[in-house]
Amino acid sequence: MKYDAVIVGGSFAGLSAAMQLARTRRHVLLIDAGYPRNRFAEASHGFLGQDGVAPSEIRRRALEQLTNYPNFQLLEGEATDAERRPGGFTVGMADGRFVEAQVLVLALGVADTLPPIPGLAERWGRTVLHCPYCHGYEIGGGPIGILASSPLAAHQGSILPDWGRTTMFVEPGVTFDEEQLAVLAARRVMIETERLVELIGEGDRLEAVRLADGRFVEIHALFAQSRVSIASPLASQLGLEMEEGPQGMHIKVQMGCTSKQGVFAAGDAASPMHNATLASASGVMAGISAHRALIEASLWS
Ligand SMILES: Cc1cc2nc3c(=O)[nH]c(=O)nc-3n(C[C@H](O)[C@H](O)[C@H](O)COP(=O)(O)OP(=O)(O)OC[C@H]3O[C@@H](n4cnc5c(N)ncnc54)[C@H](O)[C@@H]3O)c2cc1C
């Protein structure tokens, strides 16, 4: 069967695009491998009406509502390749199956590459965090740290004191300009230039970090910037134009439209700002733009 729209990626962005498209009565297929970026966190915060709900439960509720639409289908598995064909696209699955679509929406998400410091990766999403708006409140106001892997950490360092007394651990080679240092000083951020070498604490808990000179600094959470990469080769296979963001490359979009006709993108893979609500909103936009493209195609065929 040829679908009107195939959406690859079934989390905040892809589910939101699917909801818009399913409600247009078009035939929609959502392909999802089931590895959303926030799967390491017990709860998702800040998403209106779902604050504190487990990410898997938000996905379950969204899918339950989507399956009420008879023109919606879910295909669990990984899409490994996508190719333009006359009148649309073919998407190949890892198990050898193929599906066809008139338009494609890519909601692929991103994968995080974390700083290789002992004790850091195993606490990701628990006490090692990427965003204070998502998990800062739950730290409880105790001492917190930020690992400054680039000068961009100055911005996050300047906002963190609202969530607790902040120490910035500066990685070798990272420097800040005078204005950044003045803001950090005004916000009473303590700057530590001795290298952070290990995170210490029972299980997921974080009690302190150990520095290269043997000192320990008490902190209850550490903010760290990951490098991100789009979680699938589909975007590059289709030759989509990319843009450089502060953490890595993302798909260039305008109102959900990519540089290639008939291909739409949303969520973390298409934005330098990473947040569930923003991903969901951009999924709505991509879904609406994809619907518009389906109508336009039918006008001239
Ligand atoms: C640890 C952590 C905690 C977070 N907590 C919060 C929070 O509390 N609140 C908040 O607002 N934001 C939070 N975020 C940010 C939030 O998770 C992301 O902004 C959001 O998940 C982006 O949604 P998305 O749909 O773009 O991508 P994702 O949620 O990453 O989903 C992408 C989906 O596409 C699938 N996929 C990718 N490629 C393919 C393929 N080729 N075939 C099939 N399926 C594919 C993946 O398996 C995945 O299911 C957190 C991020 C992290 C890292």
The ligand as a Gaussian input file, in Angstrom:
#p B3LYP/6-31G(d) Opt

LIG

0 1
 C       18.165000      12.606000      29.528000
 C       17.202000      13.604000      28.905000
 C       16.095000      14.016000      29.610000
 C       15.215000      14.943000      29.036000
 N       14.154000      15.408000      29.767000
 C       13.333000      16.328000      29.240000
 C       12.242000      16.838000      30.014000
 O       12.027000      16.468000      31.173000
 N       11.439000      17.786000      29.423000
 C       11.661000      18.241000      28.142000
 O       10.912000      19.103000      27.674000
 N       12.680000      17.755000      27.402000
 C       13.510000      16.813000      27.913000
 N       14.554000      16.332000      27.171000
 C       14.648000      16.725000      25.753000
 C       13.649000      15.837000      24.967000
 O       13.872000      14.487000      25.308000
 C       13.814000      16.015000      23.465000
 O       13.738000      17.392000      23.146000
 C       12.697000      15.250000      22.747000
 O       12.739000      13.876000      23.091000
 C       12.833000      15.421000      21.240000
 O       11.780000      14.720000      20.631000
 P       11.966000      14.117000      19.172000
 O       10.637000      13.528000      18.838000
 O       12.555000      15.131000      18.278000
 O       13.072000      12.982000      19.310000
 P       13.152000      11.709000      20.238000
 O       12.320000      11.846000      21.452000
 O       14.606000      11.441000      20.463000
 O       12.527000      10.534000      19.363000
 C       13.036000      10.149000      18.127000
 C       12.399000       8.807000      17.801000
 O       12.715000       8.464000      16.445000
 C       13.112000       7.122000      16.404000
 N       13.956000       6.923000      15.213000
 C       15.082000       7.592000      14.858000
 N       15.562000       7.142000      13.695000
 C       14.698000       6.166000      13.304000
 C       14.667000       5.306000      12.179000
 N       15.603000       5.366000      11.219000
 N       13.651000       4.397000      12.086000
 C       12.691000       4.343000      13.044000
 N       12.671000       5.135000      14.136000
 C       13.674000       6.031000      14.257000
 C       13.834000       6.886000      17.713000
 O       13.941000       5.503000      18.028000
 C       12.943000       7.664000      18.670000
 O       11.878000       6.878000      19.155000
 C       15.449000      15.429000      27.725000
 C       16.575000      15.001000      27.016000
 C       17.470000      14.102000      27.607000
 C       18.690000      13.685000      26.842000

